[in-house]
Amino acid sequence: MKVLLAGYNLDTDVINELKSQNSQRQDVTPETLSASYARISRDPRPIDELRKVARSEVEKARKSNSAIIFKMGHHSIAEHAIFNFDLIGISRLALEEVEKFRLCSYTEKSQRYQKLEDDFLVPDEIKGEGEGVSCEGDFVELIKKQNKFYHQMIEAGVEPEDARYGTSLATLGQVGLTVNARNLEFMLRRFASSSLAEVWELGQQMYKLIHEIAPSIILFTQANDYDQKTYREIKGARDWGLGTGEIKLDVSLVDYTPEGDAKISAALLHCSSNLSYQESLAKAKSMSDEEKKNFIKTCFQYAEFYDRPPREFEYADLTYELIISAACFAQLKRHRMATLTVQPYDPKLGVMIPPGIKKAGLESEFNEIINITNQIFEKVNNVTLLGAQYLLTNAHRRRVLFKTNVRELYHVSRLREDQHAQWDIQIITSKMCELAKQVMPYTTMFVGGKDVYPALFEKQFGRKPKVLPQY
Ligand SMILES: Cc1cc2nc3c(=O)[nH]c(=O)nc-3n(C[C@H](O)[C@H](O)[C@H](O)COP(=O)(O)OP(=O)(O)OC[C@H]3O[C@@H](n4cnc5c(N)ncnc54)[C@H](O)[C@@H]3O)c2cc1C
């Protein structure tokens, strides 16, 4: 066996310092890693030799990368090149677009743990660029009012995590983004097609930073009809009518895998025997209730709060329709193993008023700010639908569809039902889990925040797990 550390990502300032010591170097690019790994499938030489060759002939490595990606469609070689971006001064609305990409890593400034300053974006759409009519005066006046009220709430003792419900999606944030070249290409292409000027501009700036470093692995970055027109044309395909506006529940289980418990058990039996899937399913269905319960318990008897259920728990899905605040959505969207699609924020869906604001006796002032926001939204929305989304607040709600398998539901629940979790997403997750327990009672037996896991475990096994969460 021979194991080598072939590379790791470094701070750009360190790379530039190293480059300045030898300005002749051509090989300061992750493309050589992609090129050498691309050759592994057909070239018998050891990988470290392939890397050496790629480093000594960078132009040749670039040509080979482009050919492999472009002609053979072997895009995955670009996944071996990693980039880190500091995205600073980006609005919360645009960060939603950035964080849509699932196979990337993000760490974002928290509006929960930090007090906000008054920085916000006046988007081009609001300035009238593109649409021709400026709404800047109304927009700026409104955001200043919202921000002033934020500070009043903070002074009255409301925690930042609650006071931010009165601030807009134009508020600036920052995020550290780590992305491989394959996903970066996808991101840049989507951003190039974005109808939001801010997102388009972000894509252009990111492209400028990387295209000279890694031109051979980031190829398809141009805007295209597919990304620009598809959703627009689905929307316009016919008159879909208007919704009734009726809001029954904030959490509804709208679809799920029938007999999910049996299907997960069948998958567990399938991998632990030589039975066919149909035979496994028949056996899973024929178990008594006690047997079903004990079979699932076998999966958890050694599991600590940080362990995931086995992969077979991915064979049953649950789809929820949620009506959630922007603050709650900001957290939910970070769960990358789920499927999440959204409608725009809609003032008709009402707002989420944090208990901390009610407790401080500021509910009517909060509602007043929301009313003003809704009035300005109506006005601006007539001019620019895209620009109007920026002025809505963290309290405004949208409809989302959230599909998760049972394995990911465990993870979401451990984090978001936990006592450390923010109250809004805690409530939503608890409701989701309650509904899941009704339709898949056995496989969801150990679903719960990490704080309650020791009790759930003890109830089933009569002993505590080995590791207890620390608070
Ligand atoms: C109390 C609390 C406070 C938080 N505060 C902040 C904050 O201040 N700033 C902030 O930005 N975020 C914050 N978060 C969000 C947090 O960092 C995660 O982004 C979020 O909880 C999603 O969970 P996840 O990353 O574990 O996994 P998911 O995306 O739900 O994925 C499930 C699992 O899949 C695996 N996985 C998924 N993608 C990858 C990948 N690319 N590489 C390796 N493994 C992967 C991991 O095992 C992961 O646990 C907070 C979360 C909580 C619960």
The ligand as a MOL file (V3000), in Angstrom:
LIG
                    3D

  0  0  0     0  0            999 V3000
M  V30 BEGIN CTAB
M  V30 COUNTS 53 58 0 0 0
M  V30 BEGIN ATOM
M  V30 1 C -27.8560 25.3140 16.2250 0
M  V30 2 C -27.3670 25.5630 14.8370 0
M  V30 3 C -26.6890 26.7250 14.5210 0
M  V30 4 C -26.2250 26.9670 13.2210 0
M  V30 5 N -25.5570 28.1260 12.9410 0
M  V30 6 C -25.0830 28.3520 11.6990 0
M  V30 7 C -24.3600 29.5520 11.3860 0
M  V30 8 O -24.1470 30.4070 12.2100 0
M  V30 9 N -23.9090 29.7130 10.1120 0
M  V30 10 C -24.1390 28.7640 9.1600 0
M  V30 11 O -23.7120 28.9580 8.0230 0
M  V30 12 N -24.8470 27.6370 9.4090 0
M  V30 13 C -25.3140 27.4060 10.6460 0
M  V30 14 N -26.0210 26.2540 10.9020 0
M  V30 15 C -26.3180 25.3370 9.7920 0
M  V30 16 C -25.3580 24.1470 9.7750 0
M  V30 17 O -24.0420 24.5860 9.6370 0
M  V30 18 C -25.6970 23.2090 8.6010 0
M  V30 19 O -25.4870 23.8430 7.3790 0
M  V30 20 C -27.1200 22.7120 8.6240 0
M  V30 21 O -27.4930 22.3230 9.9050 0
M  V30 22 C -27.2840 21.5300 7.6460 0
M  V30 23 O -26.8020 20.3460 8.2200 0
M  V30 24 P -25.5930 19.4740 7.6580 0
M  V30 25 O -24.5900 20.3370 7.0180 0
M  V30 26 O -25.1070 18.5870 8.7600 0
M  V30 27 O -26.1550 18.5050 6.6350 0
M  V30 28 P -27.1880 18.2280 5.4490 0
M  V30 29 O -26.9670 19.1710 4.3410 0
M  V30 30 O -28.5710 18.0960 6.0150 0
M  V30 31 O -26.6640 16.8210 4.9940 0
M  V30 32 C -26.8030 15.6430 5.8050 0
M  V30 33 C -25.4510 14.9980 6.0050 0
M  V30 34 O -24.8910 14.6780 4.7390 0
M  V30 35 C -23.4840 14.8690 4.7760 0
M  V30 36 N -23.1000 15.9220 3.8220 0
M  V30 37 C -23.9250 16.6930 3.0840 0
M  V30 38 N -23.2220 17.4730 2.2620 0
M  V30 39 C -21.9170 17.2210 2.5060 0
M  V30 40 C -20.6980 17.7160 1.9700 0
M  V30 41 N -20.6590 18.6310 1.0090 0
M  V30 42 N -19.5540 17.2170 2.4710 0
M  V30 43 C -19.5520 16.2830 3.4360 0
M  V30 44 N -20.6800 15.7670 3.9680 0
M  V30 45 C -21.8480 16.2270 3.5040 0
M  V30 46 C -23.1230 15.2400 6.2080 0
M  V30 47 O -22.8510 14.0730 6.9150 0
M  V30 48 C -24.4000 15.8710 6.6920 0
M  V30 49 O -24.5180 15.8790 8.0870 0
M  V30 50 C -26.4830 26.0040 12.2020 0
M  V30 51 C -27.1780 24.8270 12.5190 0
M  V30 52 C -27.6270 24.6010 13.8090 0
M  V30 53 C -28.3790 23.3370 14.0980 0
M  V30 END ATOM
M  V30 BEGIN BOND
M  V30 1 1 1 2
M  V30 2 1 2 3
M  V30 3 2 2 52
M  V30 4 2 3 4
M  V30 5 1 4 5
M  V30 6 1 4 50
M  V30 7 2 5 6
M  V30 8 1 6 7
M  V30 9 1 6 13
M  V30 10 2 7 8
M  V30 11 1 7 9
M  V30 12 1 9 10
M  V30 13 2 10 11
M  V30 14 1 10 12
M  V30 15 2 12 13
M  V30 16 1 13 14
M  V30 17 1 14 15
M  V30 18 1 14 50
M  V30 19 1 15 16
M  V30 20 1 16 17
M  V30 21 1 16 18
M  V30 22 1 18 19
M  V30 23 1 18 20
M  V30 24 1 20 21
M  V30 25 1 20 22
M  V30 26 1 22 23
M  V30 27 1 23 24
M  V30 28 2 24 25
M  V30 29 1 24 26
M  V30 30 1 24 27
M  V30 31 1 27 28
M  V30 32 2 28 29
M  V30 33 1 28 30
M  V30 34 1 28 31
M  V30 35 1 31 32
M  V30 36 1 32 33
M  V30 37 1 33 34
M  V30 38 1 33 48
M  V30 39 1 34 35
M  V30 40 1 35 36
M  V30 41 1 35 46
M  V30 42 1 36 37
M  V30 43 1 36 45
M  V30 44 2 37 38
M  V30 45 1 38 39
M  V30 46 1 39 40
M  V30 47 2 39 45
M  V30 48 1 40 41
M  V30 49 2 40 42
M  V30 50 1 42 43
M  V30 51 2 43 44
M  V30 52 1 44 45
M  V30 53 1 46 47
M  V30 54 1 46 48
M  V30 55 1 48 49
M  V30 56 2 50 51
M  V30 57 1 51 52
M  V30 58 1 52 53
M  V30 END BOND
M  V30 END CTAB
M  END
